[in-house]
């Protein structure tokens, strides 16, 4: 397994898009116009590979928002999602953020709770999928 922090540049964009297209656009049927919201260029991304295959990704925005956490179906159940999230949490702490936050798909709230996130606020729809806001204090 290899994990690295990368920009959304010409070198890394195909790998990031490959994972997100497989998970969000093909599996979850999210509109590409919603998935690619114009915020990627200013975010820090994580890319995770196993045996040379791109397996997972996620991003951290300037305001401490973690999002676009995705692990390809064939690599699920190996704890890779937690590694992606933890790499982004660590980067947020390194940048000086005192908290990170995200919008978790409702079915995934248990996953984020195990990583120390707590829900707040009301459920909301994003791309037609029920989400709940979650946060984690840092430091």
TIVO-2410 file (N, C-alpha, C; in nm, 3 decimals):
# residues 139
REC num residu      c1      c2      c3 atome chaine
REC   1      X   0.084  -0.118   0.000     N      A
REC   1      X   0.000   0.000   0.000    CA      A
REC   1      X   0.088   0.124   0.000     C      A
REC   2      X   0.049   0.222  -0.079     N      A
REC   2      X   0.120   0.351  -0.086    CA      A
REC   2      X   0.016   0.462  -0.076     C      A
REC   3      X   0.042   0.560   0.011     N      A
REC   3      X  -0.051   0.672   0.026    CA      A
REC   3      X   0.029   0.801   0.019     C      A
REC   4      X  -0.023   0.899  -0.054     N      A
REC   4      X   0.047   1.027  -0.066    CA      A
REC   4      X  -0.051   1.143  -0.080     C      A
REC   5      X  -0.004   1.259  -0.036     N      A
REC   5      X  -0.079   1.384  -0.054    CA      A
REC   5      X  -0.035   1.444  -0.186     C      A
REC   6      X  -0.133   1.483  -0.269     N      A
REC   6      X  -0.102   1.532  -0.403    CA      A
REC   6      X  -0.194   1.648  -0.440     C      A
REC   7      X  -0.151   1.731  -0.535     N      A
REC   7      X  -0.241   1.834  -0.589    CA      A
REC   7      X  -0.328   1.773  -0.700     C      A
REC   8      X  -0.430   1.848  -0.740     N      A
REC   8      X  -0.518   1.807  -0.851    CA      A
REC   8      X  -0.457   1.864  -0.978     C      A
REC   9      X  -0.345   1.808  -1.018     N      A
REC   9      X  -0.271   1.858  -1.135    CA      A
REC   9      X  -0.277   1.756  -1.249     C      A
REC  10      X  -0.211   1.788  -1.358     N      A
REC  10      X  -0.215   1.700  -1.474    CA      A
REC  10      X  -0.161   1.560  -1.445     C      A
REC  11      X  -0.066   1.551  -1.354     N      A
REC  11      X  -0.007   1.421  -1.320    CA      A
REC  11      X  -0.103   1.334  -1.238     C      A
REC  12      X  -0.173   1.393  -1.141     N      A
REC  12      X  -0.255   1.316  -1.047    CA      A
REC  12      X  -0.404   1.313  -1.079     C      A
REC  13      X  -0.450   1.409  -1.160     N      A
REC  13      X  -0.592   1.420  -1.191    CA      A
REC  13      X  -0.652   1.291  -1.250     C      A
REC  14      X  -0.584   1.224  -1.343     N      A
REC  14      X  -0.644   1.101  -1.398    CA      A
REC  14      X  -0.668   0.993  -1.291     C      A
REC  15      X  -0.578   0.978  -1.197     N      A
REC  15      X  -0.596   0.877  -1.091    CA      A
REC  15      X  -0.710   0.917  -0.998     C      A
REC  16      X  -0.713   1.044  -0.957     N      A
REC  16      X  -0.819   1.092  -0.868    CA      A
REC  16      X  -0.954   1.075  -0.937     C      A
REC  17      X  -0.963   1.120  -1.061     N      A
REC  17      X  -1.088   1.108  -1.135    CA      A
REC  17      X  -1.127   0.962  -1.157     C      A
REC  18      X  -1.030   0.877  -1.180     N      A
REC  18      X  -1.060   0.734  -1.202    CA      A
REC  18      X  -1.130   0.672  -1.082     C      A
REC  19      X  -1.079   0.700  -0.963     N      A
REC  19      X  -1.142   0.644  -0.843    CA      A
REC  19      X  -1.279   0.707  -0.821     C      A
REC  20      X  -1.287   0.839  -0.829     N      A
REC  20      X  -1.415   0.907  -0.805    CA      A
REC  20      X  -1.519   0.872  -0.910     C      A
REC  21      X  -1.477   0.858  -1.036     N      A
REC  21      X  -1.573   0.818  -1.141    CA      A
REC  21      X  -1.630   0.680  -1.111     C      A
REC  22      X  -1.543   0.586  -1.071     N      A
REC  22      X  -1.589   0.450  -1.042    CA      A
REC  22      X  -1.688   0.448  -0.927     C      A
REC  23      X  -1.657   0.522  -0.820     N      A
REC  23      X  -1.740   0.516  -0.700    CA      A
REC  23      X  -1.863   0.606  -0.709     C      A
REC  24      X  -1.841   0.734  -0.737     N      A
REC  24      X  -1.952   0.829  -0.730    CA      A
REC  24      X  -2.038   0.833  -0.856     C      A
REC  25      X  -1.976   0.833  -0.972     N      A
REC  25      X  -2.051   0.850  -1.096    CA      A
REC  25      X  -2.110   0.717  -1.144     C      A
REC  26      X  -2.028   0.612  -1.147     N      A
REC  26      X  -2.079   0.483  -1.195    CA      A
REC  26      X  -2.161   0.410  -1.088     C      A
REC  27      X  -2.107   0.393  -0.968     N      A
REC  27      X  -2.177   0.318  -0.863    CA      A
REC  27      X  -2.296   0.394  -0.807     C      A
REC  28      X  -2.273   0.519  -0.766     N      A
REC  28      X  -2.378   0.594  -0.697    CA      A
REC  28      X  -2.460   0.682  -0.789     C      A
REC  29      X  -2.425   0.684  -0.917     N      A
REC  29      X  -2.501   0.758  -1.018    CA      A
REC  29      X  -2.511   0.908  -0.990     C      A
REC  30      X  -2.404   0.965  -0.937     N      A
REC  30      X  -2.399   1.109  -0.911    CA      A
REC  30      X  -2.364   1.181  -1.041     C      A
REC  31      X  -2.432   1.290  -1.067     N      A
REC  31      X  -2.409   1.370  -1.187    CA      A
REC  31      X  -2.265   1.423  -1.186     C      A
REC  32      X  -2.190   1.403  -1.294     N      A
REC  32      X  -2.052   1.454  -1.298    CA      A
REC  32      X  -2.041   1.603  -1.271     C      A
REC  33      X  -2.146   1.679  -1.310     N      A
REC  33      X  -2.146   1.823  -1.284    CA      A
REC  33      X  -2.150   1.856  -1.136     C      A
REC  34      X  -2.210   1.768  -1.056     N      A
REC  34      X  -2.212   1.785  -0.911    CA      A
REC  34      X  -2.083   1.733  -0.849     C      A
REC  35      X  -2.035   1.622  -0.901     N      A
REC  35      X  -1.913   1.561  -0.845    CA      A
REC  35      X  -1.793   1.653  -0.862     C      A
REC  36      X  -1.779   1.713  -0.979     N      A
REC  36      X  -1.666   1.802  -1.005    CA      A
REC  36      X  -1.714   1.945  -0.991     C      A
REC  37      X  -1.700   1.998  -0.869     N      A
REC  37      X  -1.761   2.124  -0.828    CA      A
REC  37      X  -1.670   2.245  -0.841     C      A
REC  38      X  -1.553   2.228  -0.902     N      A
REC  38      X  -1.462   2.340  -0.919    CA      A
REC  38      X  -1.373   2.368  -0.799     C      A
REC  39      X  -1.383   2.287  -0.694     N      A
REC  39      X  -1.302   2.309  -0.574    CA      A
REC  39      X  -1.176   2.223  -0.569     C      A
REC  40      X  -1.164   2.130  -0.660     N      A
REC  40      X  -1.051   2.036  -0.657    CA      A
REC  40      X  -0.915   2.103  -0.672     C      A
REC  41      X  -0.907   2.205  -0.757     N      A
REC  41      X  -0.778   2.268  -0.785    CA      A
REC  41      X  -0.716   2.332  -0.662     C      A
REC  42      X  -0.799   2.374  -0.565     N      A
REC  42      X  -0.749   2.440  -0.445    CA      A
REC  42      X  -0.744   2.347  -0.324     C      A
REC  43      X  -0.769   2.220  -0.344     N      A
REC  43      X  -0.771   2.123  -0.235    CA      A
REC  43      X  -0.642   2.041  -0.232     C      A
REC  44      X  -0.615   1.982  -0.117     N      A
REC  44      X  -0.508   1.882  -0.105    CA      A
REC  44      X  -0.578   1.747  -0.116     C      A
REC  45      X  -0.525   1.660  -0.200     N      A
REC  45      X  -0.586   1.529  -0.223    CA      A
REC  45      X  -0.497   1.418  -0.168     C      A
REC  46      X  -0.561   1.309  -0.132     N      A
REC  46      X  -0.490   1.187  -0.096    CA      A
REC  46      X  -0.513   1.088  -0.209     C      A
REC  47      X  -0.408   1.020  -0.246     N      A
REC  47      X  -0.419   0.908  -0.340    CA      A
REC  47      X  -0.358   0.786  -0.273     C      A
REC  48      X  -0.433   0.677  -0.275     N      A
REC  48      X  -0.387   0.552  -0.214    CA      A
REC  48      X  -0.384   0.446  -0.322     C      A
REC  49      X  -0.273   0.374  -0.330     N      A
REC  49      X  -0.262   0.267  -0.428    CA      A
REC  49      X  -0.221   0.137  -0.360     C      A
REC  50      X  -0.262   0.029  -0.422     N      A
REC  50      X  -0.223  -0.105  -0.378    CA      A
REC  50      X  -0.172  -0.178  -0.501     C      A
REC  51      X  -0.049  -0.228  -0.491     N      A
REC  51      X   0.012  -0.302  -0.602    CA      A
REC  51      X   0.000  -0.227  -0.735     C      A
REC  52      X   0.021  -0.095  -0.729     N      A
REC  52      X   0.021  -0.014  -0.850    CA      A
REC  52      X  -0.117   0.023  -0.902     C      A
REC  53      X  -0.223  -0.016  -0.832     N      A
REC  53      X  -0.359   0.018  -0.875    CA      A
REC  53      X  -0.416   0.125  -0.783     C      A
REC  54      X  -0.478   0.227  -0.840     N      A
REC  54      X  -0.538   0.334  -0.761    CA      A
REC  54      X  -0.661   0.280  -0.691     C      A
REC  55      X  -0.660   0.285  -0.558     N      A
REC  55      X  -0.766   0.223  -0.479    CA      A
REC  55      X  -0.854   0.323  -0.406     C      A
REC  56      X  -0.799   0.438  -0.366     N      A
REC  56      X  -0.877   0.532  -0.287    CA      A
REC  56      X  -0.830   0.675  -0.301     C      A
REC  57      X  -0.919   0.767  -0.265     N      A
REC  57      X  -0.888   0.909  -0.270    CA      A
REC  57      X  -0.977   0.987  -0.174     C      A
REC  58      X  -0.944   1.111  -0.153     N      A
REC  58      X  -1.022   1.203  -0.072    CA      A
REC  58      X  -0.958   1.340  -0.084     C      A
REC  59      X  -1.025   1.443  -0.031     N      A
REC  59      X  -0.968   1.577  -0.041    CA      A
REC  59      X  -0.993   1.658   0.086     C      A
REC  60      X  -0.909   1.758   0.104     N      A
REC  60      X  -0.920   1.853   0.215    CA      A
REC  60      X  -0.925   1.992   0.156     C      A
REC  61      X  -1.034   2.066   0.188     N      A
REC  61      X  -1.046   2.204   0.142    CA      A
REC  61      X  -0.981   2.299   0.242     C      A
REC  62      X  -0.960   2.423   0.199     N      A
REC  62      X  -0.894   2.524   0.282    CA      A
REC  62      X  -0.962   2.550   0.416     C      A
REC  63      X  -1.093   2.527   0.423     N      A
REC  63      X  -1.168   2.555   0.546    CA      A
REC  63      X  -1.175   2.435   0.641     C      A
REC  64      X  -1.098   2.329   0.613     N      A
REC  64      X  -1.100   2.211   0.699    CA      A
REC  64      X  -1.207   2.110   0.663     C      A
REC  65      X  -1.272   2.130   0.550     N      A
REC  65      X  -1.375   2.035   0.505    CA      A
REC  65      X  -1.310   1.917   0.435     C      A
REC  66      X  -1.340   1.798   0.485     N      A
REC  66      X  -1.293   1.673   0.424    CA      A
REC  66      X  -1.406   1.620   0.337     C      A
REC  67      X  -1.371   1.572   0.219     N      A
REC  67      X  -1.476   1.521   0.132    CA      A
REC  67      X  -1.423   1.433   0.021     C      A
REC  68      X  -1.516   1.385  -0.058     N      A
REC  68      X  -1.488   1.301  -0.174    CA      A
REC  68      X  -1.406   1.178  -0.135     C      A
REC  69      X  -1.437   1.122  -0.016     N      A
REC  69      X  -1.370   1.000   0.029    CA      A
REC  69      X  -1.426   0.885  -0.054     C      A
REC  70      X  -1.340   0.815  -0.124     N      A
REC  70      X  -1.384   0.707  -0.211    CA      A
REC  70      X  -1.281   0.595  -0.213     C      A
REC  71      X  -1.331   0.472  -0.202     N      A
REC  71      X  -1.248   0.353  -0.218    CA      A
REC  71      X  -1.318   0.264  -0.320     C      A
REC  72      X  -1.243   0.224  -0.421     N      A
REC  72      X  -1.301   0.138  -0.525    CA      A
REC  72      X  -1.354   0.009  -0.464     C      A
REC  73      X  -1.463  -0.040  -0.518     N      A
REC  73      X  -1.534  -0.156  -0.464    CA      A
REC  73      X  -1.441  -0.275  -0.437     C      A
REC  74      X  -1.352  -0.303  -0.531     N      A
REC  74      X  -1.267  -0.422  -0.517    CA      A
REC  74      X  -1.164  -0.411  -0.404     C      A
REC  75      X  -1.151  -0.290  -0.345     N      A
REC  75      X  -1.053  -0.270  -0.237    CA      A
REC  75      X  -1.120  -0.242  -0.103     C      A
REC  76      X  -1.251  -0.253  -0.096     N      A
REC  76      X  -1.321  -0.224   0.029    CA      A
REC  76      X  -1.303  -0.336   0.129     C      A
REC  77      X  -1.319  -0.301   0.257     N      A
REC  77      X  -1.306  -0.399   0.364    CA      A
REC  77      X  -1.164  -0.419   0.412     C      A
REC  78      X  -1.071  -0.338   0.362     N      A
REC  78      X  -0.930  -0.350   0.398    CA      A
REC  78      X  -0.883  -0.237   0.489     C      A
REC  79      X  -0.975  -0.151   0.531     N      A
REC  79      X  -0.938  -0.039   0.618    CA      A
REC  79      X  -0.878   0.080   0.544     C      A
REC  80      X  -0.892   0.081   0.412     N      A
REC  80      X  -0.830   0.188   0.333    CA      A
REC  80      X  -0.900   0.321   0.349     C      A
REC  81      X  -1.032   0.320   0.363     N      A
REC  81      X  -1.106   0.444   0.383    CA      A
REC  81      X  -1.058   0.517   0.508     C      A
REC  82      X  -1.035   0.441   0.615     N      A
REC  82      X  -0.985   0.501   0.739    CA      A
REC  82      X  -0.847   0.562   0.718     C      A
REC  83      X  -0.764   0.497   0.638     N      A
REC  83      X  -0.630   0.550   0.611    CA      A
REC  83      X  -0.638   0.681   0.531     C      A
REC  84      X  -0.730   0.688   0.435     N      A
REC  84      X  -0.750   0.811   0.357    CA      A
REC  84      X  -0.795   0.924   0.449     C      A
REC  85      X  -0.897   0.897   0.532     N      A
REC  85      X  -0.948   1.000   0.622    CA      A
REC  85      X  -0.839   1.044   0.719     C      A
REC  86      X  -0.766   0.950   0.777     N      A
REC  86      X  -0.663   0.986   0.875    CA      A
REC  86      X  -0.552   1.070   0.811     C      A
REC  87      X  -0.516   1.042   0.688     N      A
REC  87      X  -0.415   1.122   0.619    CA      A
REC  87      X  -0.464   1.266   0.602     C      A
REC  88      X  -0.592   1.283   0.573     N      A
REC  88      X  -0.649   1.418   0.557    CA      A
REC  88      X  -0.660   1.489   0.692     C      A
REC  89      X  -0.698   1.417   0.797     N      A
REC  89      X  -0.704   1.475   0.931    CA      A
REC  89      X  -0.564   1.520   0.973     C      A
REC  90      X  -0.465   1.435   0.950     N      A
REC  90      X  -0.326   1.471   0.984    CA      A
REC  90      X  -0.281   1.595   0.909     C      A
REC  91      X  -0.315   1.604   0.781     N      A
REC  91      X  -0.278   1.721   0.701    CA      A
REC  91      X  -0.348   1.846   0.752     C      A
REC  92      X  -0.476   1.834   0.790     N      A
REC  92      X  -0.550   1.949   0.845    CA      A
REC  92      X  -0.481   1.998   0.973     C      A
REC  93      X  -0.440   1.906   1.059     N      A
REC  93      X  -0.371   1.943   1.183    CA      A
REC  93      X  -0.239   2.011   1.150     C      A
REC  94      X  -0.166   1.957   1.052     N      A
REC  94      X  -0.039   2.016   1.011    CA      A
REC  94      X  -0.059   2.159   0.961     C      A
REC  95      X  -0.173   2.183   0.893     N      A
REC  95      X  -0.204   2.317   0.841    CA      A
REC  95      X  -0.252   2.412   0.951     C      A
REC  96      X  -0.276   2.360   1.071     N      A
REC  96      X  -0.319   2.445   1.181    CA      A
REC  96      X  -0.468   2.451   1.207     C      A
REC  97      X  -0.544   2.368   1.139     N      A
REC  97      X  -0.689   2.366   1.164    CA      A
REC  97      X  -0.715   2.313   1.305     C      A
REC  98      X  -0.817   2.367   1.372     N      A
REC  98      X  -0.854   2.320   1.505    CA      A
REC  98      X  -0.968   2.219   1.499     C      A
REC  99      X  -1.029   2.208   1.381     N      A
REC  99      X  -1.138   2.112   1.361    CA      A
REC  99      X  -1.147   2.078   1.214     C      A
REC 100      X  -1.196   1.958   1.187     N      A
REC 100      X  -1.230   1.918   1.050    CA      A
REC 100      X  -1.378   1.883   1.049     C      A
REC 101      X  -1.440   1.895   0.934     N      A
REC 101      X  -1.582   1.864   0.921    CA      A
REC 101      X  -1.610   1.802   0.786     C      A
REC 102      X  -1.721   1.733   0.778     N      A
REC 102      X  -1.757   1.665   0.653    CA      A
REC 102      X  -1.906   1.642   0.649     C      A
REC 103      X  -1.954   1.610   0.532     N      A
REC 103      X  -2.092   1.567   0.512    CA      A
REC 103      X  -2.089   1.419   0.481     C      A
REC 104      X  -2.130   1.337   0.578     N      A
REC 104      X  -2.124   1.191   0.561    CA      A
REC 104      X  -2.254   1.140   0.500     C      A
REC 105      X  -2.243   1.052   0.402     N      A
REC 105      X  -2.363   0.983   0.357    CA      A
REC 105      X  -2.416   0.908   0.479     C      A
REC 106      X  -2.547   0.912   0.499     N      A
REC 106      X  -2.606   0.862   0.623    CA      A
REC 106      X  -2.560   0.721   0.658     C      A
REC 107      X  -2.551   0.633   0.560     N      A
REC 107      X  -2.510   0.495   0.588    CA      A
REC 107      X  -2.367   0.487   0.641     C      A
REC 108      X  -2.286   0.591   0.618     N      A
REC 108      X  -2.144   0.587   0.657    CA      A
REC 108      X  -2.115   0.656   0.790     C      A
REC 109      X  -2.219   0.701   0.860     N      A
REC 109      X  -2.192   0.774   0.985    CA      A
REC 109      X  -2.121   0.686   1.088     C      A
REC 110      X  -2.150   0.559   1.093     N      A
REC 110      X  -2.081   0.468   1.186    CA      A
REC 110      X  -1.932   0.461   1.158     C      A
REC 111      X  -1.897   0.459   1.031     N      A
REC 111      X  -1.756   0.459   0.990    CA      A
REC 111      X  -1.685   0.583   1.044     C      A
REC 112      X  -1.746   0.700   1.028     N      A
REC 112      X  -1.683   0.824   1.073    CA      A
REC 112      X  -1.683   0.836   1.225     C      A
REC 113      X  -1.786   0.783   1.291     N      A
REC 113      X  -1.787   0.782   1.438    CA      A
REC 113      X  -1.666   0.707   1.492     C      A
REC 114      X  -1.634   0.593   1.430     N      A
REC 114      X  -1.518   0.513   1.473    CA      A
REC 114      X  -1.388   0.592   1.459     C      A
REC 115      X  -1.388   0.691   1.370     N      A
REC 115      X  -1.269   0.773   1.348    CA      A
REC 115      X  -1.271   0.901   1.432     C      A
REC 116      X  -1.368   0.911   1.524     N      A
REC 116      X  -1.372   1.024   1.616    CA      A
REC 116      X  -1.460   1.141   1.576     C      A
REC 117      X  -1.539   1.126   1.470     N      A
REC 117      X  -1.628   1.233   1.427    CA      A
REC 117      X  -1.761   1.223   1.501     C      A
REC 118      X  -1.823   1.339   1.527     N      A
REC 118      X  -1.955   1.341   1.589    CA      A
REC 118      X  -2.051   1.418   1.499     C      A
REC 119      X  -2.176   1.371   1.492     N      A
REC 119      X  -2.274   1.439   1.407    CA      A
REC 119      X  -2.324   1.567   1.470     C      A
REC 120      X  -2.367   1.660   1.386     N      A
REC 120      X  -2.433   1.782   1.434    CA      A
REC 120      X  -2.531   1.828   1.328     C      A
REC 121      X  -2.634   1.898   1.371     N      A
REC 121      X  -2.731   1.953   1.277    CA      A
REC 121      X  -2.828   1.850   1.224     C      A
REC 122      X  -2.905   1.893   1.127     N      A
REC 122      X  -3.008   1.810   1.067    CA      A
REC 122      X  -2.956   1.738   0.943     C      A
REC 123      X  -3.022   1.629   0.908     N      A
REC 123      X  -2.990   1.559   0.784    CA      A
REC 123      X  -3.017   1.653   0.666     C      A
REC 124      X  -2.942   1.634   0.558     N      A
REC 124      X  -2.962   1.714   0.438    CA      A
REC 124      X  -2.937   1.629   0.315     C      A
REC 125      X  -2.991   1.674   0.203     N      A
REC 125      X  -2.970   1.604   0.076    CA      A
REC 125      X  -2.855   1.668   0.001     C      A
REC 126      X  -2.767   1.585  -0.050     N      A
REC 126      X  -2.659   1.630  -0.138    CA      A
REC 126      X  -2.654   1.530  -0.252     C      A
REC 127      X  -2.670   1.578  -0.373     N      A
REC 127      X  -2.674   1.494  -0.493    CA      A
REC 127      X  -2.782   1.385  -0.479     C      A
REC 128      X  -2.892   1.418  -0.410     N      A
REC 128      X  -3.002   1.325  -0.395    CA      A
REC 128      X  -2.978   1.217  -0.290     C      A
REC 129      X  -2.870   1.228  -0.214     N      A
REC 129      X  -2.835   1.129  -0.112    CA      A
REC 129      X  -2.842   1.195   0.025     C      A
REC 130      X  -2.904   1.127   0.123     N      A
REC 130      X  -2.915   1.181   0.258    CA      A
REC 130      X  -2.776   1.182   0.324     C      A
REC 131      X  -2.742   1.298   0.379     N      A
REC 131      X  -2.613   1.318   0.448    CA      A
REC 131      X  -2.638   1.374   0.588     C      A
REC 132      X  -2.537   1.364   0.672     N      A
REC 132      X  -2.538   1.430   0.801    CA      A
REC 132      X  -2.402   1.495   0.821     C      A
REC 133      X  -2.403   1.619   0.873     N      A
REC 133      X  -2.278   1.690   0.900    CA      A
REC 133      X  -2.212   1.627   1.021     C      A
REC 134      X  -2.080   1.612   1.015     N      A
REC 134      X  -2.002   1.555   1.124    CA      A
REC 134      X  -1.875   1.638   1.140     C      A
REC 135      X  -1.821   1.639   1.262     N      A
REC 135      X  -1.700   1.715   1.287    CA      A
REC 135      X  -1.610   1.642   1.385     C      A
REC 136      X  -1.484   1.684   1.387     N      A
REC 136      X  -1.386   1.628   1.479    CA      A
REC 136      X  -1.293   1.741   1.521     C      A
REC 137      X  -1.278   1.758   1.652     N      A
REC 137      X  -1.183   1.859   1.703    CA      A
REC 137      X  -1.042   1.804   1.690     C      A
REC 138      X  -0.948   1.893   1.660     N      A
REC 138      X  -0.807   1.855   1.645    CA      A
REC 138      X  -0.724   1.919   1.756     C      A
REC 139      X  -0.616   1.854   1.791     N      A
REC 139      X  -0.522   1.911   1.885    CA      A
REC 139      X  -0.554   1.895   2.030     C      A
***
